[in-house]
Amino acid sequence: MKRFLYLLLTITVLNSCSEYQKTLKSEDIAAKYKMGEELYNEGKYAKANRLFEPLIASYRGKPQAEKLMYLYSKSLYEVGDYYTAGYQLERFATSYPKSEKLEETSYLAAKSYYMRSPIYSKDQKETKEAIDKLQGFINQFPKSEYLSAANELVKELDFKLEKKAFEIAKQYNTISDYEASIKSFDNFVIDFPGSNLREEALFYRLDSAYKLAINSFDFKRGTYVPLKKPRLEQAKEYCDSFKQSYAASEHIEEVNEIGIVIDEEIKKL
């Protein structure tokens, strides 16, 4: 009995594959549309997409064109072809501005850009583009059912930019390019005032300023250049600011020690 059922299942699958291949090669656009929709509804998006793609030109201007474009665009999104999906979903929104699917396709178009955003350590051009697209959706549909999800995606992408900027500034600290580190952390604090990384940024900015000041000399090639005192005073300012803002920080003990050294160095001068 089990062998019979297995055989029956195998025959059914083979017939199904054979029918799909036959329809795929057929010139019957109605048959392709029908099978494509059936496969889409079954969640077989890749197969459905192969049937839909050659139909776009044939159905242009016809009553079924809107639904076909919707199913085709959605199938691209579902199979993870986010570059093509983003383009086709935007095209759908432009072509059918009064469609009942406008809000959904506009959101998925923007989300397609989000899906293309790389990890924070890589170039963030696509991340910025995704933020612009999602913000555009939020502005266009301020009462959308997708509003909360869109805001969360923007928040996640914003953090990616924060993380990128933070790690660049921290890397300057690591390689002892303290002036570049201070400047980068200054920019970070300005660009991301509400960042969760603010405490760490201020700590490493202080660390960079302290190390730059301690290792400074007032003479270069026999010429007096007053560098150490203003750098120590800048480091002291960063130190006092950090202690005031983050008195309970895990770095506070180290910050207090830095402050003591800075005060002693300033007295020597």
N, C-alpha and C positions, 0 to 999 in steps of 0.2 A: 504493500500500500504506500509506504514512504517513497519507494522507488518510483512509483507511478506519479505521485504528487510532484516529486522532483523533476521528473520528465515533463510533466504538464507545465510546470513553472518555467522550465528552460525553453520550451516551445513558445510560450507566451512572450517571454522576453525577446526571443529571436524574431518573432513576428512583429513585435513592437518596434524593434530596432530597424527591421526591414521596412516597415511602414514609414518610419521617420526618415530614413535615407531616401526612400522613394519620393516622399513629399518634398524633401529638401532639394532634390534634383528636378522636381516637376516645374512646369511653367504655370501651373494653376495657382494664381495668387490668393484666391479665396480659400483654397485648401491649406495653403501655408499660414494664412492668417488664423484660420480656425484651429489648426493644430498648435500653432504658436501660443494662442491664448490658453488652450487647454494645458499645455506644458507649463506656462507661466503660473497658472492657478495651482498646479501641482508642485510648484517650487523648483521646477527644473529650468532655471533661468538661463543657463548657458545654451541649452538646446533651443529654448524659445527665442533667444537673441539671434541665433543663426538663421532662424526662419524670418524674423522680423526685419533684419537688416536690408535684404534686397527688396523689401516691399515699400520702403519709404518713398522712393520716387514714383512708384506705381499708384500710390494712394494719395499723392499730393493733390489737394483741392477737393477731395472726396469727403463725404460725411464721416467715414471711418478714420480719417487721417489723425484727428485729435487723439482718439483712444489708442491708435497704433503708436503714435509718437510717445504717449505716456508710458505704454507697456514697454516699448523699446528702451526708452531712457531709464526706466526703473530697473529693467533687466540688466542694463549695464552697471548700474549702481550695486545691484545685488550680487553680481559676480566679482565686484571689486575693481572694475575698470574705471577708477575715479577720474582720470583725466578726460576720457571720452564722455563719461556720465555727466561730469560738471558742465561740459560744453553742450551736450544734448538737452540737459534739464534746463539750462539757461535759455536755450533755443526754444524749448517748449513754452517757457514762461513769456518769452517775447512774442511768439507766434499766437498764443492763446491767452491774452491778458484777462479775458472774462471767464476762463475755465474754472470749474469748481475744484480743480486740482492745482490751481495756481499757487496757493499757499504751501501745499505739500512739496511741489516740485521746486519752488523757490528755496525752501528750507534745505531740501536734499542737494540742490545745486551748491548752496553755500557749504553744506557739510562735506560735500565731495572735496572741496578745497581743504577743509580741516583734515580729512583723511590723508591728504597728500603731504601734510606738514611733517618734516623730518625730526629726528631727535635733536635736542637743544644744542648739541656739540657741532652740528652741521650748519651750513648757511641757512639763514632764517627768512629768505626772500618769500618763500611759499607760505610761511607762517604769517607774515605780515599781510600777504594777499588774502589768506583765509580770514583773518580778523576783519579786514575791510569788507569782505563778502558777507560775513555773518552780521556785522554791524549794519550793513545795508539792508539785510533781511529784517533785523530788529526794528529799524527805522520805518520800513515799509509796512510791517505787520506788528504794531506795538501791542496788539491784543491776541496774538496768535497762540494757539495751543502748544506750539513749539518754542514759545518765548523763553521759558525757563531752561529748556535744553540748550537753546542757542546761547544764552548768557553763560551757562556752564562751560560750553565749548570755548567761548571768548576768554573766559577766566583761565582756562587751562592753557590756551595759546599765549596769553599775556605772561603767564608764569614761565613759559618756555623762553620768552624773550628776556625776562628777568634773570633766569638761570644762566642764559648765554652771556649776558652782560656781566653778571657776578663772577662767573668762572674766568672770563677774560681778565677782569681786574685782579682776581686772586692769582692768576697765573703770573702776572707782572710781579706780584709780591713774592711768589715762589722763586722766580729767576733773579730776584734782587733789583729789579728795575722799579725802585720805589717811587720815583717821581711819576712815572706812567701809571703806577698802581693808584696813587693818591688821586690823580686827575680822573682816572676811570671810575673810582669809587665815588668821587664828587659828582660825576655825571650820573652814576647809578642812583644816588640819593635824590637827585633832582628829577630824573626820568621816572623813577618808581617810588614815589613818596609813601605809598601804603604797602610796600612789599613785605612779605614774611621774612625776607632775607636781610632786612634793614639792619637788624642787630649785628649779624655777622659782617655785613658790609662796613658798618661803622667801626667794628673791632679791627678788621684787617686794614682799614684806612689808618686807624691809630697806629697799628703795628708798623705799617709802611712809613708813616711820618716819624715815628720814634726811631726806627732803624736808620732812616735817612739822616736825621738830626745827629744821632750819636756818632755816626761815621763821617760827619762833615768836618771840614777844616777851613780855617779862615785865610789860608794862604795858598795861592796857586802859582807855581813857578816864581816864587818870591814876591808876588803881588798880593796885597791885603784885600781880601774879598769877604765882607761880613755875611757869612752864610749860617754859621752854627746857631747863633742866638735866635734869629728870626725863625729858624726851623724848629728849635726847641720850644719856642713860644707857640708856634702853630701846633706842635704835637701836644703841648699842655692844654691848649684850647680843645683839641679833639678828645683828650683824656677826660677833662672836666665835663664835657658835653656827654660823653658816653656814660660816665658815672651818674650823671643826673637823670639820664633817660633809662638806663638799664642797671639799676642798683642791685637787682637780684640776678643778674646774668651769671652764667657759668664761667664767664671770663673775668668776673669782677676782681678776683684775687690777683690775677696777672695784670689787670689794668691798674690796680692800686700800686703794685710793685713798679710798673712803668712810670707811674706818676711820681713816686719817690725818687727814682733815678733822674727823671727830668728836672725836678726841683733842685736836686743836688748839682746837676750840671749847670743849671742856670746861675746858681750861687757862685760857682767857680768862675763864671764869666764876669 
